[in-house]
Amino acid sequence: MVRGEINPHTLLKLESGIVLDDGPTLPVAISVLDPHRFSITLKEGRKHQIRRMANYVSLTIVKLIRVQIGSFKLGNLAEGEFKILLPSEVKLLTTETLE
C-alpha cells in the first residue's frame, strides 16, 4: 500500500527499470490492485529495493507484504512465524538463487 496514487506514468517508469544509487534495476512486472495498492514481481532482490523504487517515483510505501520467494509461496505465515523447510524446498530455493 502506498501513500499517493499510482498512475500510468509512474507504472511505466517502474516497469522499465530505474537507476538507484547502487545501479540500474532490472525491469519488473506490476499489477495495479487499486489506486493505492499494487503487486510487483522482481527479478532481483536488493536491500529495500521496492521502497527505494517507490521513493524514486514519489510514492511512499505504507505497507509491504512479501508473498513469494522464487517459486516458493509463503502462504498464510503470520508476521514472525516460520516454517521448517523440507530438504526439497531448500534445494529449490538455493537452485533458483544461483540461476
Gaussian input, Z-matrix of N, CA and C with variables (Angstrom, degrees):
# hf/3-21g

backbone

0 1
 N
 C     1     B1
 C     2     B2     1     A1
 N     3     B3     2     A2     1     D1
 C     4     B4     3     A3     2     D2
 C     5     B5     4     A4     3     D3
 N     6     B6     5     A5     4     D4
 C     7     B7     6     A6     5     D5
 C     8     B8     7     A7     6     D6
 N     9     B9     8     A8     7     D7
 C    10    B10     9     A9     8     D8
 C    11    B11    10    A10     9     D9
 N    12    B12    11    A11    10    D10
 C    13    B13    12    A12    11    D11
 C    14    B14    13    A13    12    D12
 N    15    B15    14    A14    13    D13
 C    16    B16    15    A15    14    D14
 C    17    B17    16    A16    15    D15
 N    18    B18    17    A17    16    D16
 C    19    B19    18    A18    17    D17
 C    20    B20    19    A19    18    D18
 N    21    B21    20    A20    19    D19
 C    22    B22    21    A21    20    D20
 C    23    B23    22    A22    21    D21
 N    24    B24    23    A23    22    D22
 C    25    B25    24    A24    23    D23
 C    26    B26    25    A25    24    D24
 N    27    B27    26    A26    25    D25
 C    28    B28    27    A27    26    D26
 C    29    B29    28    A28    27    D27
 N    30    B30    29    A29    28    D28
 C    31    B31    30    A30    29    D29
 C    32    B32    31    A31    30    D30
 N    33    B33    32    A32    31    D31
 C    34    B34    33    A33    32    D32
 C    35    B35    34    A34    33    D33
 N    36    B36    35    A35    34    D34
 C    37    B37    36    A36    35    D35
 C    38    B38    37    A37    36    D36
 N    39    B39    38    A38    37    D37
 C    40    B40    39    A39    38    D38
 C    41    B41    40    A40    39    D39
 N    42    B42    41    A41    40    D40
 C    43    B43    42    A42    41    D41
 C    44    B44    43    A43    42    D42
 N    45    B45    44    A44    43    D43
 C    46    B46    45    A45    44    D44
 C    47    B47    46    A46    45    D45
 N    48    B48    47    A47    46    D46
 C    49    B49    48    A48    47    D47
 C    50    B50    49    A49    48    D48
 N    51    B51    50    A50    49    D49
 C    52    B52    51    A51    50    D50
 C    53    B53    52    A52    51    D51
 N    54    B54    53    A53    52    D52
 C    55    B55    54    A54    53    D53
 C    56    B56    55    A55    54    D54
 N    57    B57    56    A56    55    D55
 C    58    B58    57    A57    56    D56
 C    59    B59    58    A58    57    D57
 N    60    B60    59    A59    58    D58
 C    61    B61    60    A60    59    D59
 C    62    B62    61    A61    60    D60
 N    63    B63    62    A62    61    D61
 C    64    B64    63    A63    62    D62
 C    65    B65    64    A64    63    D63
 N    66    B66    65    A65    64    D64
 C    67    B67    66    A66    65    D65
 C    68    B68    67    A67    66    D66
 N    69    B69    68    A68    67    D67
 C    70    B70    69    A69    68    D68
 C    71    B71    70    A70    69    D69
 N    72    B72    71    A71    70    D70
 C    73    B73    72    A72    71    D71
 C    74    B74    73    A73    72    D72
 N    75    B75    74    A74    73    D73
 C    76    B76    75    A75    74    D74
 C    77    B77    76    A76    75    D75
 N    78    B78    77    A77    76    D76
 C    79    B79    78    A78    77    D77
 C    80    B80    79    A79    78    D78
 N    81    B81    80    A80    79    D79
 C    82    B82    81    A81    80    D80
 C    83    B83    82    A82    81    D81
 N    84    B84    83    A83    82    D82
 C    85    B85    84    A84    83    D83
 C    86    B86    85    A85    84    D84
 N    87    B87    86    A86    85    D85
 C    88    B88    87    A87    86    D86
 C    89    B89    88    A88    87    D87
 N    90    B90    89    A89    88    D88
 C    91    B91    90    A90    89    D89
 C    92    B92    91    A91    90    D90
 N    93    B93    92    A92    91    D91
 C    94    B94    93    A93    92    D92
 C    95    B95    94    A94    93    D93
 N    96    B96    95    A95    94    D94
 C    97    B97    96    A96    95    D95
 C    98    B98    97    A97    96    D96
 N    99    B99    98    A98    97    D97
 C   100   B100    99    A99    98    D98
 C   101   B101   100   A100    99    D99
 N   102   B102   101   A101   100   D100
 C   103   B103   102   A102   101   D101
 C   104   B104   103   A103   102   D102
 N   105   B105   104   A104   103   D103
 C   106   B106   105   A105   104   D104
 C   107   B107   106   A106   105   D105
 N   108   B108   107   A107   106   D106
 C   109   B109   108   A108   107   D107
 C   110   B110   109   A109   108   D108
 N   111   B111   110   A110   109   D109
 C   112   B112   111   A111   110   D110
 C   113   B113   112   A112   111   D111
 N   114   B114   113   A113   112   D112
 C   115   B115   114   A114   113   D113
 C   116   B116   115   A115   114   D114
 N   117   B117   116   A116   115   D115
 C   118   B118   117   A117   116   D116
 C   119   B119   118   A118   117   D117
 N   120   B120   119   A119   118   D118
 C   121   B121   120   A120   119   D119
 C   122   B122   121   A121   120   D120
 N   123   B123   122   A122   121   D121
 C   124   B124   123   A123   122   D122
 C   125   B125   124   A124   123   D123
 N   126   B126   125   A125   124   D124
 C   127   B127   126   A126   125   D125
 C   128   B128   127   A127   126   D126
 N   129   B129   128   A128   127   D127
 C   130   B130   129   A129   128   D128
 C   131   B131   130   A130   129   D129
 N   132   B132   131   A131   130   D130
 C   133   B133   132   A132   131   D131
 C   134   B134   133   A133   132   D132
 N   135   B135   134   A134   133   D133
 C   136   B136   135   A135   134   D134
 C   137   B137   136   A136   135   D135
 N   138   B138   137   A137   136   D136
 C   139   B139   138   A138   137   D137
 C   140   B140   139   A139   138   D138
 N   141   B141   140   A140   139   D139
 C   142   B142   141   A141   140   D140
 C   143   B143   142   A142   141   D141
 N   144   B144   143   A143   142   D142
 C   145   B145   144   A144   143   D143
 C   146   B146   145   A145   144   D144
 N   147   B147   146   A146   145   D145
 C   148   B148   147   A147   146   D146
 C   149   B149   148   A148   147   D147
 N   150   B150   149   A149   148   D148
 C   151   B151   150   A150   149   D149
 C   152   B152   151   A151   150   D150
 N   153   B153   152   A152   151   D151
 C   154   B154   153   A153   152   D152
 C   155   B155   154   A154   153   D153
 N   156   B156   155   A155   154   D154
 C   157   B157   156   A156   155   D155
 C   158   B158   157   A157   156   D156
 N   159   B159   158   A158   157   D157
 C   160   B160   159   A159   158   D158
 C   161   B161   160   A160   159   D159
 N   162   B162   161   A161   160   D160
 C   163   B163   162   A162   161   D161
 C   164   B164   163   A163   162   D162
 N   165   B165   164   A164   163   D163
 C   166   B166   165   A165   164   D164
 C   167   B167   166   A166   165   D165
 N   168   B168   167   A167   166   D166
 C   169   B169   168   A168   167   D167
 C   170   B170   169   A169   168   D168
 N   171   B171   170   A170   169   D169
 C   172   B172   171   A171   170   D170
 C   173   B173   172   A172   171   D171
 N   174   B174   173   A173   172   D172
 C   175   B175   174   A174   173   D173
 C   176   B176   175   A175   174   D174
 N   177   B177   176   A176   175   D175
 C   178   B178   177   A177   176   D176
 C   179   B179   178   A178   177   D177
 N   180   B180   179   A179   178   D178
 C   181   B181   180   A180   179   D179
 C   182   B182   181   A181   180   D180
 N   183   B183   182   A182   181   D181
 C   184   B184   183   A183   182   D182
 C   185   B185   184   A184   183   D183
 N   186   B186   185   A185   184   D184
 C   187   B187   186   A186   185   D185
 C   188   B188   187   A187   186   D186
 N   189   B189   188   A188   187   D187
 C   190   B190   189   A189   188   D188
 C   191   B191   190   A190   189   D189
 N   192   B192   191   A191   190   D190
 C   193   B193   192   A192   191   D191
 C   194   B194   193   A193   192   D192
 N   195   B195   194   A194   193   D193
 C   196   B196   195   A195   194   D194
 C   197   B197   196   A196   195   D195
 N   198   B198   197   A197   196   D196
 C   199   B199   198   A198   197   D197
 C   200   B200   199   A199   198   D198
 N   201   B201   200   A200   199   D199
 C   202   B202   201   A201   200   D200
 C   203   B203   202   A202   201   D201
 N   204   B204   203   A203   202   D202
 C   205   B205   204   A204   203   D203
 C   206   B206   205   A205   204   D204
 N   207   B207   206   A206   205   D205
 C   208   B208   207   A207   206   D206
 C   209   B209   208   A208   207   D207
 N   210   B210   209   A209   208   D208
 C   211   B211   210   A210   209   D209
 C   212   B212   211   A211   210   D210
 N   213   B213   212   A212   211   D211
 C   214   B214   213   A213   212   D212
 C   215   B215   214   A214   213   D213
 N   216   B216   215   A215   214   D214
 C   217   B217   216   A216   215   D215
 C   218   B218   217   A217   216   D216
 N   219   B219   218   A218   217   D217
 C   220   B220   219   A219   218   D218
 C   221   B221   220   A220   219   D219
 N   222   B222   221   A221   220   D220
 C   223   B223   222   A222   221   D221
 C   224   B224   223   A223   222   D222
 N   225   B225   224   A224   223   D223
 C   226   B226   225   A225   224   D224
 C   227   B227   226   A226   225   D225
 N   228   B228   227   A227   226   D226
 C   229   B229   228   A228   227   D227
 C   230   B230   229   A229   228   D228
 N   231   B231   230   A230   229   D229
 C   232   B232   231   A231   230   D230
 C   233   B233   232   A232   231   D231
 N   234   B234   233   A233   232   D232
 C   235   B235   234   A234   233   D233
 C   236   B236   235   A235   234   D234
 N   237   B237   236   A236   235   D235
 C   238   B238   237   A237   236   D236
 C   239   B239   238   A238   237   D237
 N   240   B240   239   A239   238   D238
 C   241   B241   240   A240   239   D239
 C   242   B242   241   A241   240   D240
 N   243   B243   242   A242   241   D241
 C   244   B244   243   A243   242   D242
 C   245   B245   244   A244   243   D243
 N   246   B246   245   A245   244   D244
 C   247   B247   246   A246   245   D245
 C   248   B248   247   A247   246   D246
 N   249   B249   248   A248   247   D247
 C   250   B250   249   A249   248   D248
 C   251   B251   250   A250   249   D249
 N   252   B252   251   A251   250   D250
 C   253   B253   252   A252   251   D251
 C   254   B254   253   A253   252   D252
 N   255   B255   254   A254   253   D253
 C   256   B256   255   A255   254   D254
 C   257   B257   256   A256   255   D255
 N   258   B258   257   A257   256   D256
 C   259   B259   258   A258   257   D257
 C   260   B260   259   A259   258   D258
 N   261   B261   260   A260   259   D259
 C   262   B262   261   A261   260   D260
 C   263   B263   262   A262   261   D261
 N   264   B264   263   A263   262   D262
 C   265   B265   264   A264   263   D263
 C   266   B266   265   A265   264   D264
 N   267   B267   266   A266   265   D265
 C   268   B268   267   A267   266   D266
 C   269   B269   268   A268   267   D267
 N   270   B270   269   A269   268   D268
 C   271   B271   270   A270   269   D269
 C   272   B272   271   A271   270   D270
 N   273   B273   272   A272   271   D271
 C   274   B274   273   A273   272   D272
 C   275   B275   274   A274   273   D273
 N   276   B276   275   A275   274   D274
 C   277   B277   276   A276   275   D275
 C   278   B278   277   A277   276   D276
 N   279   B279   278   A278   277   D277
 C   280   B280   279   A279   278   D278
 C   281   B281   280   A280   279   D279
 N   282   B282   281   A281   280   D280
 C   283   B283   282   A282   281   D281
 C   284   B284   283   A283   282   D282
 N   285   B285   284   A284   283   D283
 C   286   B286   285   A285   284   D284
 C   287   B287   286   A286   285   D285
 N   288   B288   287   A287   286   D286
 C   289   B289   288   A288   287   D287
 C   290   B290   289   A289   288   D288
 N   291   B291   290   A290   289   D289
 C   292   B292   291   A291   290   D290
 C   293   B293   292   A292   291   D291
 N   294   B294   293   A293   292   D292
 C   295   B295   294   A294   293   D293
 C   296   B296   295   A295   294   D294

   B1=1.4400
   B2=1.5291
   B3=1.3279
   B4=1.4584
   B5=1.5228
   B6=1.3277
   B7=1.4532
   B8=1.5176
   B9=1.2992
   B10=1.4564
   B11=1.5189
   B12=1.3090
   B13=1.4698
   B14=1.5185
   B15=1.3132
   B16=1.4561
   B17=1.5270
   B18=1.3246
   B19=1.4644
   B20=1.5327
   B21=1.3194
   B22=1.4715
   B23=1.5331
   B24=1.3274
   B25=1.4682
   B26=1.5292
   B27=1.3245
   B28=1.4631
   B29=1.5238
   B30=1.3323
   B31=1.4679
   B32=1.5152
   B33=1.2986
   B34=1.4600
   B35=1.5199
   B36=1.3281
   B37=1.4679
   B38=1.5278
   B39=1.3317
   B40=1.4621
   B41=1.5275
   B42=1.3215
   B43=1.4693
   B44=1.5247
   B45=1.3061
   B46=1.4644
   B47=1.5198
   B48=1.3237
   B49=1.4582
   B50=1.5174
   B51=1.3219
   B52=1.4583
   B53=1.5204
   B54=1.3118
   B55=1.4654
   B56=1.5208
   B57=1.3262
   B58=1.4551
   B59=1.5225
   B60=1.3191
   B61=1.4696
   B62=1.5249
   B63=1.3357
   B64=1.4617
   B65=1.5340
   B66=1.3467
   B67=1.4574
   B68=1.5145
   B69=1.3337
   B70=1.4630
   B71=1.5310
   B72=1.3347
   B73=1.4627
   B74=1.5212
   B75=1.2956
   B76=1.4572
   B77=1.5228
   B78=1.3245
   B79=1.4678
   B80=1.5359
   B81=1.3332
   B82=1.4579
   B83=1.5277
   B84=1.3152
   B85=1.4633
   B86=1.5213
   B87=1.3302
   B88=1.4630
   B89=1.5224
   B90=1.3231
   B91=1.4634
   B92=1.5201
   B93=1.3164
   B94=1.4613
   B95=1.5270
   B96=1.3306
   B97=1.4624
   B98=1.5285
   B99=1.3054
   B100=1.4614
   B101=1.5284
   B102=1.3406
   B103=1.4708
   B104=1.5324
   B105=1.3397
   B106=1.4614
   B107=1.5291
   B108=1.3333
   B109=1.4675
   B110=1.5193
   B111=1.3374
   B112=1.4570
   B113=1.5090
   B114=1.3075
   B115=1.4549
   B116=1.5178
   B117=1.3126
   B118=1.4590
   B119=1.5236
   B120=1.3206
   B121=1.4594
   B122=1.5154
   B123=1.3253
   B124=1.4669
   B125=1.5210
   B126=1.3265
   B127=1.4610
   B128=1.5229
   B129=1.3197
   B130=1.4559
   B131=1.5237
   B132=1.2883
   B133=1.4576
   B134=1.5048
   B135=1.3114
   B136=1.4643
   B137=1.5221
   B138=1.3125
   B139=1.4642
   B140=1.5279
   B141=1.3215
   B142=1.4759
   B143=1.5290
   B144=1.3235
   B145=1.4665
   B146=1.5244
   B147=1.3141
   B148=1.4625
   B149=1.5252
   B150=1.3082
   B151=1.4652
   B152=1.5244
   B153=1.3216
   B154=1.4736
   B155=1.5234
   B156=1.3388
   B157=1.4682
   B158=1.5309
   B159=1.3358
   B160=1.4631
   B161=1.5237
   B162=1.3072
   B163=1.4566
   B164=1.5311
   B165=1.3115
   B166=1.4712
   B167=1.5286
   B168=1.3309
   B169=1.4725
   B170=1.5359
   B171=1.3285
   B172=1.4700
   B173=1.5242
   B174=1.3286
   B175=1.4599
   B176=1.5216
   B177=1.3195
   B178=1.4566
   B179=1.5202
   B180=1.3230
   B181=1.4640
   B182=1.5276
   B183=1.3194
   B184=1.4541
   B185=1.5261
   B186=1.3361
   B187=1.4623
   B188=1.5197
   B189=1.3227
   B190=1.4637
   B191=1.5231
   B192=1.3328
   B193=1.4629
   B194=1.5282
   B195=1.3373
   B196=1.4649
   B197=1.5201
   B198=1.3330
   B199=1.4609
   B200=1.5234
   B201=1.3326
   B202=1.4613
   B203=1.5234
   B204=1.3256
   B205=1.4595
   B206=1.5168
   B207=1.3348
   B208=1.4559
   B209=1.5188
   B210=1.3044
   B211=1.4621
   B212=1.5332
   B213=1.3412
   B214=1.4550
   B215=1.5260
   B216=1.3413
   B217=1.4697
   B218=1.5239
   B219=1.3211
   B220=1.4582
   B221=1.5186
   B222=1.3167
   B223=1.4626
   B224=1.5126
   B225=1.3190
   B226=1.4664
   B227=1.5180
   B228=1.3149
   B229=1.4530
   B230=1.5227
   B231=1.3206
   B232=1.4565
   B233=1.5258
   B234=1.3252
   B235=1.4611
   B236=1.5211
   B237=1.3300
   B238=1.4579
   B239=1.5232
   B240=1.3079
   B241=1.4579
   B242=1.5258
   B243=1.3117
   B244=1.4593
   B245=1.5168
   B246=1.3175
   B247=1.4574
   B248=1.5275
   B249=1.3019
   B250=1.4620
   B251=1.5206
   B252=1.3234
   B253=1.4598
   B254=1.5236
   B255=1.3051
   B256=1.4562
   B257=1.5226
   B258=1.3301
   B259=1.4571
   B260=1.5338
   B261=1.3203
   B262=1.4724
   B263=1.5309
   B264=1.3327
   B265=1.4659
   B266=1.5244
   B267=1.3248
   B268=1.4662
   B269=1.5234
   B270=1.3216
   B271=1.4631
   B272=1.5280
   B273=1.3129
   B274=1.4652
   B275=1.5228
   B276=1.3117
   B277=1.4656
   B278=1.5310
   B279=1.3209
   B280=1.4616
   B281=1.5101
   B282=1.3173
   B283=1.4662
   B284=1.5197
   B285=1.3353
   B286=1.4564
   B287=1.5291
   B288=1.3400
   B289=1.4452
   B290=1.5240
   B291=1.3238
   B292=1.4633
   B293=1.5244
   B294=1.3125
   B295=1.4665
   B296=1.5067
   A1=107.35
   A2=115.73
   A3=120.29
   A4=111.33
   A5=113.91
   A6=120.16
   A7=105.09
   A8=118.42
   A9=121.78
   A10=108.56
   A11=115.81
   A12=119.93
   A13=111.30
   A14=114.62
   A15=121.97
   A16=107.55
   A17=116.54
   A18=119.41
   A19=109.87
   A20=118.24
   A21=120.88
   A22=113.71
   A23=117.44
   A24=121.03
   A25=110.62
   A26=116.20
   A27=121.98
   A28=110.18
   A29=116.29
   A30=120.82
   A31=111.76
   A32=116.54
   A33=121.12
   A34=110.98
   A35=116.56
   A36=120.60
   A37=110.61
   A38=116.23
   A39=120.51
   A40=111.75
   A41=116.99
   A42=121.06
   A43=112.47
   A44=116.89
   A45=119.30
   A46=113.11
   A47=117.12
   A48=120.73
   A49=109.91
   A50=115.56
   A51=121.03
   A52=109.11
   A53=116.34
   A54=120.60
   A55=108.79
   A56=115.81
   A57=122.42
   A58=108.71
   A59=116.96
   A60=119.93
   A61=113.31
   A62=118.34
   A63=121.48
   A64=112.63
   A65=116.50
   A66=120.56
   A67=112.82
   A68=116.13
   A69=120.32
   A70=111.98
   A71=115.46
   A72=120.33
   A73=108.50
   A74=115.48
   A75=120.10
   A76=108.25
   A77=118.00
   A78=119.89
   A79=109.93
   A80=115.93
   A81=121.97
   A82=109.44
   A83=116.06
   A84=121.67
   A85=107.65
   A86=116.48
   A87=121.46
   A88=109.98
   A89=115.69
   A90=122.48
   A91=106.82
   A92=116.54
   A93=120.46
   A94=108.61
   A95=115.87
   A96=121.58
   A97=110.72
   A98=116.77
   A99=124.54
   A100=106.49
   A101=120.30
   A102=120.14
   A103=115.75
   A104=117.21
   A105=120.27
   A106=113.61
   A107=117.33
   A108=120.12
   A109=110.19
   A110=114.59
   A111=119.81
   A112=109.74
   A113=115.46
   A114=123.28
   A115=106.59
   A116=116.97
   A117=120.79
   A118=109.76
   A119=116.65
   A120=122.70
   A121=108.24
   A122=115.77
   A123=122.35
   A124=110.61
   A125=115.94
   A126=121.30
   A127=110.22
   A128=115.95
   A129=122.98
   A130=106.30
   A131=117.90
   A132=119.56
   A133=111.25
   A134=116.64
   A135=120.70
   A136=110.21
   A137=115.29
   A138=120.93
   A139=110.60
   A140=115.69
   A141=123.27
   A142=112.72
   A143=117.27
   A144=121.40
   A145=113.25
   A146=118.37
   A147=120.17
   A148=110.28
   A149=117.29
   A150=120.30
   A151=111.03
   A152=116.79
   A153=120.04
   A154=111.40
   A155=117.07
   A156=120.01
   A157=110.42
   A158=116.53
   A159=120.44
   A160=110.34
   A161=116.73
   A162=121.05
   A163=111.29
   A164=116.61
   A165=122.23
   A166=111.53
   A167=116.81
   A168=120.72
   A169=111.33
   A170=116.02
   A171=123.95
   A172=114.39
   A173=116.32
   A174=121.50
   A175=108.01
   A176=116.77
   A177=121.69
   A178=108.42
   A179=115.89
   A180=120.86
   A181=108.17
   A182=116.36
   A183=122.23
   A184=109.75
   A185=116.58
   A186=121.69
   A187=108.03
   A188=115.99
   A189=121.87
   A190=108.38
   A191=116.33
   A192=121.09
   A193=109.34
   A194=116.42
   A195=120.88
   A196=107.41
   A197=117.17
   A198=120.31
   A199=112.67
   A200=116.99
   A201=119.41
   A202=109.46
   A203=116.29
   A204=123.07
   A205=105.29
   A206=116.93
   A207=120.44
   A208=108.44
   A209=117.70
   A210=119.89
   A211=111.32
   A212=116.84
   A213=121.96
   A214=110.12
   A215=116.46
   A216=121.86
   A217=109.66
   A218=115.38
   A219=120.03
   A220=112.99
   A221=117.93
   A222=120.97
   A223=113.02
   A224=116.24
   A225=121.54
   A226=113.90
   A227=118.48
   A228=119.88
   A229=109.94
   A230=116.74
   A231=121.47
   A232=109.04
   A233=116.24
   A234=121.01
   A235=109.35
   A236=117.33
   A237=122.88
   A238=114.45
   A239=117.65
   A240=122.14
   A241=108.97
   A242=117.26
   A243=120.52
   A244=110.58
   A245=114.41
   A246=121.14
   A247=107.04
   A248=116.85
   A249=120.67
   A250=106.90
   A251=115.91
   A252=121.03
   A253=111.65
   A254=114.76
   A255=121.46
   A256=108.18
   A257=118.95
   A258=120.42
   A259=112.68
   A260=117.01
   A261=120.27
   A262=111.01
   A263=117.57
   A264=121.44
   A265=110.78
   A266=116.98
   A267=120.99
   A268=109.85
   A269=116.19
   A270=120.63
   A271=110.28
   A272=117.56
   A273=121.91
   A274=110.17
   A275=117.75
   A276=121.40
   A277=111.89
   A278=117.11
   A279=118.98
   A280=111.67
   A281=118.31
   A282=121.49
   A283=110.53
   A284=117.49
   A285=121.44
   A286=111.87
   A287=118.36
   A288=119.81
   A289=112.00
   A290=117.09
   A291=120.45
   A292=112.33
   A293=117.77
   A294=121.08
   A295=111.52
   D1=138.50
   D2=-178.49
   D3=-122.87
   D4=152.63
   D5=169.56
   D6=-86.61
   D7=131.08
   D8=-173.29
   D9=102.29
   D10=168.67
   D11=-178.31
   D12=-107.54
   D13=141.60
   D14=178.05
   D15=-83.77
   D16=127.06
   D17=178.96
   D18=-123.66
   D19=167.26
   D20=-177.22
   D21=-57.51
   D22=-36.68
   D23=179.24
   D24=-64.60
   D25=-42.47
   D26=177.73
   D27=-61.60
   D28=-45.62
   D29=179.59
   D30=-58.96
   D31=-45.68
   D32=-178.30
   D33=-60.12
   D34=-43.47
   D35=178.59
   D36=-60.16
   D37=-48.40
   D38=-177.16
   D39=-66.91
   D40=-44.74
   D41=-176.08
   D42=-62.64
   D43=-37.49
   D44=-176.34
   D45=-81.57
   D46=-9.14
   D47=-179.31
   D48=97.70
   D49=146.00
   D50=179.90
   D51=-131.37
   D52=170.73
   D53=178.41
   D54=-102.61
   D55=117.07
   D56=175.54
   D57=-98.59
   D58=175.98
   D59=-178.59
   D60=-61.97
   D61=-22.25
   D62=178.47
   D63=-103.70
   D64=17.79
   D65=175.28
   D66=116.46
   D67=175.91
   D68=-177.88
   D69=-71.70
   D70=148.44
   D71=175.61
   D72=-92.72
   D73=156.81
   D74=173.31
   D75=-75.04
   D76=158.26
   D77=174.87
   D78=-58.70
   D79=151.97
   D80=-179.70
   D81=-126.33
   D82=163.74
   D83=173.88
   D84=-105.94
   D85=129.11
   D86=-178.53
   D87=-126.73
   D88=137.33
   D89=172.18
   D90=-122.47
   D91=126.49
   D92=177.86
   D93=-83.64
   D94=127.31
   D95=179.64
   D96=-94.65
   D97=-36.82
   D98=172.70
   D99=-165.08
   D100=178.77
   D101=-174.72
   D102=-59.47
   D103=-15.53
   D104=-178.51
   D105=-121.30
   D106=5.06
   D107=-178.69
   D108=-136.92
   D109=141.52
   D110=175.91
   D111=-147.38
   D112=161.04
   D113=175.31
   D114=-111.23
   D115=134.27
   D116=-178.22
   D117=-129.05
   D118=137.03
   D119=177.55
   D120=-115.25
   D121=118.56
   D122=-179.49
   D123=-97.93
   D124=152.57
   D125=173.52
   D126=-103.81
   D127=-3.47
   D128=177.83
   D129=-142.66
   D130=166.18
   D131=-179.09
   D132=-139.76
   D133=88.86
   D134=178.22
   D135=-90.93
   D136=163.93
   D137=179.85
   D138=-58.35
   D139=121.38
   D140=178.26
   D141=53.66
   D142=31.77
   D143=-174.34
   D144=-58.13
   D145=-46.49
   D146=-177.40
   D147=-65.59
   D148=-42.11
   D149=178.08
   D150=-62.61
   D151=-42.20
   D152=-179.53
   D153=-69.07
   D154=-37.78
   D155=177.38
   D156=-64.76
   D157=-43.65
   D158=179.05
   D159=-62.57
   D160=-42.52
   D161=178.90
   D162=-60.15
   D163=-37.39
   D164=179.34
   D165=-58.79
   D166=-34.22
   D167=-179.81
   D168=-103.76
   D169=24.16
   D170=175.00
   D171=63.19
   D172=35.48
   D173=172.51
   D174=-114.53
   D175=143.67
   D176=177.29
   D177=-111.56
   D178=124.32
   D179=178.24
   D180=-74.14
   D181=124.51
   D182=178.27
   D183=-97.86
   D184=-37.87
   D185=-179.62
   D186=-144.39
   D187=133.07
   D188=-178.19
   D189=-132.55
   D190=127.18
   D191=-178.79
   D192=-126.76
   D193=122.02
   D194=174.21
   D195=-83.19
   D196=130.96
   D197=-178.79
   D198=-114.73
   D199=-14.89
   D200=-174.82
   D201=-157.25
   D202=146.71
   D203=172.84
   D204=-128.20
   D205=112.79
   D206=-173.40
   D207=61.34
   D208=-130.79
   D209=178.22
   D210=-95.18
   D211=4.77
   D212=-179.36
   D213=-90.24
   D214=112.98
   D215=179.58
   D216=-87.06
   D217=134.57
   D218=-177.01
   D219=-76.44
   D220=-20.66
   D221=176.00
   D222=67.34
   D223=-136.04
   D224=-173.91
   D225=-98.80
   D226=29.13
   D227=178.50
   D228=-65.55
   D229=130.11
   D230=177.01
   D231=-79.93
   D232=162.60
   D233=178.06
   D234=-56.88
   D235=129.54
   D236=-179.58
   D237=84.26
   D238=-8.68
   D239=-179.95
   D240=-84.72
   D241=156.49
   D242=178.48
   D243=-139.09
   D244=166.33
   D245=177.65
   D246=-130.54
   D247=134.96
   D248=174.78
   D249=-79.22
   D250=122.36
   D251=-175.60
   D252=-81.42
   D253=145.88
   D254=172.22
   D255=-73.67
   D256=154.11
   D257=177.93
   D258=-53.29
   D259=-37.06
   D260=179.88
   D261=-66.11
   D262=-35.21
   D263=178.53
   D264=-70.00
   D265=-40.29
   D266=177.12
   D267=-62.38
   D268=-44.42
   D269=-179.94
   D270=-61.70
   D271=-42.56
   D272=179.18
   D273=-60.85
   D274=-46.96
   D275=-179.28
   D276=-64.39
   D277=-44.27
   D278=-178.16
   D279=-71.40
   D280=-33.14
   D281=176.84
   D282=-66.23
   D283=-43.08
   D284=-179.26
   D285=-65.70
   D286=-37.07
   D287=-177.62
   D288=-73.61
   D289=-21.20
   D290=178.80
   D291=-82.97
   D292=-16.69
   D293=-176.89
   D294=-77.57

